[in-house]
Amino acid sequence: MVVGDIATGTDVLVIGAGPGGYVAAIRAGQLDLDVTLVEKDAYGGTCLNHGCIPSKALITATGVAHEAGNAEGMGIHADPAIDMGGMMEWKEGVVSQLTGGVEKLCKANGVNLVEGRAEFDGENRARVAHGGDGQGSESIEFEHAIVATGSRPIEIPGFEFDGEHVLSSRDALSLESVPDSLVIVGAGYIGMELAGVFAKLGTDVTVVEMLEEALTGYADDLAKPVVDTMEDLGVEIRLGEAASGWEETGNGMSVTTETEDGEETSYACEKALVAVGRQPVTDTLNLEAIGLEPDEGGFLATDDRARTDLEHVFAVGDVAGEPMLAHKGMKEGQVAAEVIAGEPSALDYQAVPAAVFTEPEIGTVGMTETEAEEAGFEPAVGQMPFRASGRALTTGHTDGFVRVVADAESGFVLGGQIVGPEASELIAEVGLAIELGATLEDVAATIHTHPTLSEAVHEAAENALGHAIHTLNR
């Protein structure tokens, strides 16, 4: 213990108050464990403060403005003016309400909240530095620890974040004015989501991607409607070009890219946003003191109970490996707390959904047709295009489809892929079907409300069974 430290003790020390950490802390409190939750920045972590929630708030706000300004076909003629300050104030209000709610829920469940940066200082001890000069520190003795320190944006050589010219996604979500032009490095889901936001704000957006495709990891027929919409919004997408450097110019900056053949291209812009992925934050924890070693990617290996190589130390969320999704971290946090409390809890990853909040949205869960074949199934596949959906027609958004993948022999639903309106919501029905062991017949026999977008899931199941009513059967 450092001289001057305050010494405390706890049953469960949770490091990091993001979705994995605060869920673990609250669940542990519900199970009558003495819990201490340490957070160095803000309750809710990256998700609530600098990622999922603020980005979706801006996606919604810019979408409203874009819809209003492009609804002549519905007989609506409007020319919306965007007040960037007002939009950011509204976004911050959403974030504040949610983060305040997390803090209240933690306190209501008996969680002891500590502000500061924690690092291990022994097998069952951590030290928390409370911040600036004179803020002091404390040592916390613990029986169990849950590491939930999340992730940070990846920098690339020559493009270190400065918040002025080279932005991280966090910087981009807090801009006080709309840039005239923006180069986005990376055509993954973060880059494509923010490309849509800024294009709808009126920014001249160019996306450069070193790979030969956008939205890598998603099937071509899922990515294409998104790419088409981006191009309709005026976004220039340059594939096969790696960002190699930048320099200031008289009125902004110039970003240079290079192809595999060595061909260079320069793009003039006001700012550049680097969105090439995220890396786990495990390098601040002094893991050597506790005998844990992350893998080459910085992740901590865990078993199906979120436990690391050490019996009394758990890891949840982004630090525990892919996929880096908040809902996956929440489940891991819940399981870790229950295992510590002696509950028979374990992780089951058969139905982890993923969503991309572009226009149109993408939602996926479980197996694709190819993955089902590789797993030894004979897949039965049904599809429903949104252009045949009455509800989709009334929203003016008919791009995309719902696809359901099942085992032809048993009928069990194995997976689903959706691109189109509300895909992030609709995919939950397919995920529930997988989790419950439902068959195509179960989904087809379920009466769905008319007219709704969810009818497309029902119709896709009917299509896989060969008796779809509103579409031609495969």
N, C-alpha and C positions, 0 to 999 in steps of 0.2 A: 504493500500500500504506500502511495506517495504521501509524504508529510503534508498535512493540511487537508487530505481527502476526508470526505464524509464516507463512512462505511455502512452499507445497507445489505439486506438479503431478500431473496425472493425464490418462490418455487420455480417460476418460469420467467426467463428473461427473453423478450422478443425484441430483436434489433431491426427497426424499420417499420414505419406505420403506413405502408402502402396497402393495396388490397389483400396481399397474402398475410402481412403482419397484423393489421388491425383485426382481420377476421380471426386469426389465430388467438389474438389477445382476448377478444370478446368471447370466443367459444371457451377458452380456458377459464375465463372469469365465470361463465355460466356453469362450469363444472366444478366450481368452488375451489379453484386453485388460486394461490396468491401470484398475481401477474404484474410484471413491470414492463412497460412498452417504452422503448427509447427511440426518439425521432430527432434527426439533426436539422430538418428543414421545415416541413409542413405536414400535418396529418392528412392522410389520403395518398401520399407519395406522388410519383410522377403521373399516375393514371388520373387522379382527381385534379391535380394542380397544373400539370404541364403537358398532358398527353390526351388520353381518351376523352375526358369530359370537355376541356376547352376546345379541342379540335372539332368534336361533334357539335358543340354550341355554334362555332363559326360555320361549319358545314350547313347547319340548319338555317342560320341567319342569312348567309349568302344565297342559299337555295331559295329562300322566300323571296328575296329581292329579284333573283333571276327569273323565278316563275312568274312573278307579277309583271316583269318587263317583257315577257315572251309568251303572253297568253292571248294574243290577238285571235287565235283560232277558237278560243272560248268566248270571244266577244268582249274581252277585257283589254283596254288600252291604258297603259300606265307607264310612267317613266320614273322608277324609284330612284331617289337620291340616298346614298349611303353616308351616314354619319359614323365614321370609323370610331370616334371617341365613344359615342353612344353604344355602338355594337360591342366594343371592348368592355364598357362598364356593365352591360347586360351579362356578358360572358363571365366577368369576374363575380357578379352576383350569384350566378349559378354555381361557380366553383366554391364561393364562400359558404353558401348554404349547405353544400354537401360536406365540405371539410369540417364545418362547425358541427354538423350532424354526427360525423365520425367521432369527434372529440366527446360529444355528449353521450353517445352510445358506449364508448369506452368507460367513461366515468360511471355511467349507470350500471355497468356490469362489474364494477369494482376494480377496474384496471388502474394501476398506478402509472401516471404519465410522467416521463422524464424527457426534457429537451436537452439534446447534446449529441456528440459523436461518440459511439461506443466502439471499443476494440477489446479483444480478449487479452487477459493479463495472467492467465493460468488455466488449469483444467476446469475449474468451477468459479472463475472470477473474471469480471470485465471491468474496464475503467471507462468512465464517461466524462469527457471534457465538455463543459457547459458553454463553450463559446469563446467570447473575446476576453481581453485582459480583465482580471478581477472576478471573472464569473465562476472560478473554482472548478472542482471536479469531484467525482465520487467513485468509489469502488463498490461493485455489486456482486455479492456472492450468489450463485444460482445453483439449483439442482438440475434444471434443464434449460437449454437455450434453443431458440428458434431464429435462424438467420433469414431475414427477409429484406435485404438491402437493395433489391431491385437491379436496375440497369441504367446505363448512361448512353447517350448517342456516340456512335463511333466517328472519330475524326480520320481524315485521310491525309497523307503527306502533302504539305503545301497548302492545306485548307484548314488550318487551325481556327477554331471558333473565336471570333472577336466581338460578336454581337453588333458590329457595325456594317462590315462588308460581308463577312462569311458567317452565316447564321446556322444555328442548330434548329431543330423543330421547336424547341422550347422558345428560342428567340423569336421565331417566325410567328408564334401564337401570341406574342405580346407586342407586336409592332404598333406604334401609335399613329402611323400614317401608311397609306397604301403605296408601295413602290411602283414606279412606272413600269419597270421591267425586272424580271427575276429569272435567274438560271437555277434550276433545281437539279442537283446531282443525285441520281438514283431514281429509278422508275419502279420501286417497290410500292407497298401499300401506303406507307407514310408519304412518299414523294407524290404519288398519284392523288391521294386525298387532298394534300395541300395545293397541288397544281389546280385542282378544281376550285378550291376556295379562292385562290388569288385570281384565277381567270375570271371568275364571276364578280370579283371586285374591280375588274377592269385592267389588271396588270397584264403586261405582255410576257407570257410564260414560255420558257423553253426547258424541256426536260432532257438531260443527257444521261445515257445509261451505257455502261461498258459492255453489258451482255447484249445478245441479239434479240431479246424480247423484253417486253414490259410485264410487270406483275409475275415474275418468275415463280414457279411453284403452282400456278393456277393453269388449268387447261386452256388451250387456245380459244375454244368457244366461250369460255367464261371471260377471258381477258379482252377479246375483240370488241364486244359492245362498249366496254369502258374506254378503250383506246379511240374508238370511233367517236364517242361523245366528247372526249377531250379535244380531239381535232376539230369537232364542230364548234367547241368553245374557243377555238383559236390557239390551243396549246400546240407548240411544235415539239414533237417527240423524236429525238435523235438517238437511234440505237447503235450499238457497236462503237461507241465513242467514250473513252475514259478521260475524265477530267485530269489534266496534267499540270495545271498551274493557273495563276491569275495575277493581274497587276492593276494598280489604280490608274484611272485615266482622268481626264479633265472633268468629266461629268459622271463619274461612277467607277466602273471596273470592267475589265475584259477577262473572260474565262476562256482558257484554251483547252481543247480536247484533242485526243490523239487516237487514231484507229490502230488496229494490229499491224497494218501496213505502213504505219508511220505518218499517215496523212493528218495534218493539223488543221483545226478550224478554231476560230476565235468568235466569241459571242459577247457583244457589248451588253451590259446590264447595270442596273442600279445596285442590286444585291445578289448574292448567291446563297442558296440554301443547300446544305449537305444532309442528305437523308439516305444513308447507305446501310443503316442497321443500328443495332444496339449491342452493348457488351455488358456482362454482369459486373456488379460492383462487389468484388470480394477482396480487392487489394487494399482496402482501408481497415480491415478487420484484425490485422496481426494474427493471422491463422496459425502461424508458426508456434505461437504461445500455447495453442491448444492441441497441436498435432494434426491439423487438417491441411490437406494440400489440394487445391483446385486442379482441374484438368487443364490442358493447353489453352482452352477457350476461356478459362476463368470460372467455369461452372463447378458446383459441388455435386458429386454423385450422391444419389439418394435411392432408398429402396421403396417398395410399394406402401410404406408407412411414413414417407417423407423423412426418414432417418438417414443421417450421414454415416460414415464409417465409425463414428463414435456413438455409443449407445445413448448418450444423454444430449446429443446435439442434432437438431433437425434443420433442414433448409427448405424454403418454400418460395414459390414465385419465380421470377426471372433468374435468380441465382441457381435454381435447381435444374435449369436446362430448358431446351425447346419443348413445346412452343412457348414463346414469351407472350402469354395472354393473361389478362387480369383475372378472368374467370377460372382459369386453370390454377393460378396462384391462390385464389380464394378457397378453392376446394382443398388444395394442399395444406393451407393454413388450418382449415377446419379439422382435417384428418390428423395433423401433427398434434393439435391440442387434445383431441380425443384419445390418441395413442398414449400421450403423456398421462392422461387421467385414467388410463387402464381400460379404456373402451375398446371393443373389437372392431376397429375402424381400419380401412385400407383404401388405397387409390385404385380406381378403375378408369383407364383412359380410352375405353372403346368408343366413346361418343363425346369428344371435345370439339365443339363447333368453332369455326373461325369466320370472321366477317371483315369485308373491306367496305368502307363507307364512301365509296365513290358514286358517281352517277353513270350507269345504274350501280346499285350495290351488288356485292358478291357474298354469298353465304355457303359454307361447305361443312359437312360433318361426315364422319365415318369413311367408308371406302368409295373410291371411284370404280367404274366398270373394270378398268385395267387392274387395279389393286385387288378387286374381287377375283378376277381370273388368276392372278399370281398367287392368291391365297388358296386356290383349288376349288373355288365355287364356279358353278355355271350361272352367270348372272342373268337376271331378268331385269330389263331396263325400260322405264316408262318416262315419257317427256310430255310436257304441256307448255306450249309457247304462250307468253302473256298477250300476244296479239289476238288470241282467241278467248281471252278473259274479259267478260263484261265489265268487271270492276276496274281492271287495268285501263280499259278504254275510257272509262269515266274520269280517270286521273290524268289522262294524257300521256301516260308512260307505258308503252307496250313493248319496249325492247327487252329481250331476254326470255328466259324459260325456267321451268322447274324440272329437275331430273331426279328420279328415285331409282336406286339400285337395290336389288334384292337377290336372294338365293332362289333360283328357279325351282329347285326341288322342294324346299321347305316353305318358301314364301317369306322367310324372315327378311325384314328390311336391314340392309347392310350399310347404306349411305345415301347421301343426297348432295346435289350441287344446284345452287340457284343463282342466277344473275338476273336482276330486274328490280322493280320497286319493292321496298320493304324486305329484301332478301335476308337482311340481318335478323328480322323478326321471324319470318316464315321458316327459317332453317331449324328453329327450336322444335317445330312439330316433328320433323324428321329425326332430330336427336332424341326426342322423347320416345318415338317409335323404336329406335335402336335400343335404348336403355330398357324399355319394357319388354323387348323381345316380340314386338308386334309384327304381324305379317302384312303383305300387300292387301289381303282380304280384310284385315282389321281396319286399315286406313280407308279402304274403299267403302267399307260398311258404315263408317262414321259419317253422320250427316253434318255437312259443313254449311255455315251460314251463307246465304245468297243475298246480294252479290258481294263477295269478298275475294281478296287475293288468295286466301288460303284454299279456295276451291281448286286452285292450280295444283296444290299438293295432292288433293283427292283425285283430280283428273289424271295426274301423272301415274298414280297407283293403278287407276283403272286402265290406263294405257298399257302399263306393264302386264296387266292381266289379259289384255287383248279385247276389252270391251268398253273402251272409252266412248263417251257419247258425243262430246263437243269437239273432238279432234279425230283425225284419221289414225287408226291403230297401226303400230309398227309392224 
